[in-house]
Amino acid sequence: MQIIKILAFLSSLCASNMLWAQAAPSHGGHGGSSGGSDDVSCIKAKISHYKPEHLSSVSPGSEFSFTVSGSNGPNHIHVSIRQEPVAISFEDKESFFLVKGKLPANLKNETVRVSVRAKARISKCDADGGMLLKITE
């Protein structure tokens, strides 16, 4: 009789522990929510509204523009062509930045990528983007 009571107690203890593990959050895939210390929610930076559009034909020295939202500020937006920085200007539109720049005048009859990097407050929320432009004379 004593053994039956002990077995009943142990089986109920095991069952309650299994239920507790399923209900407890942040167990790395063992039930509950998928939280964790490295699961930091963020506002991802977004680069959009490219002008001229991707794969457009443009003249040397042409202007380009795009918008950036969710960035950590204008000092955290970088533009380059062939890994060389490009001078840009910013207009703060309250919920986003309008970024403008000019293609180098010495680039002629080639296709180049205007690379854009917008850094957010949390590095995993950074955005990389860009556009290809066909520069014709």
Secondary structure by P-SEA (a helix, b strand, c coil): caaaaaaaaaaaaaaaaaaaaaacccccccccccccccccccbbbbbccccccccccccccccccccccccccccccccccccbbbbbbbbbcccccbbbbbcccccccbbbbbbbbbbcccccccccbbbbbbbcc
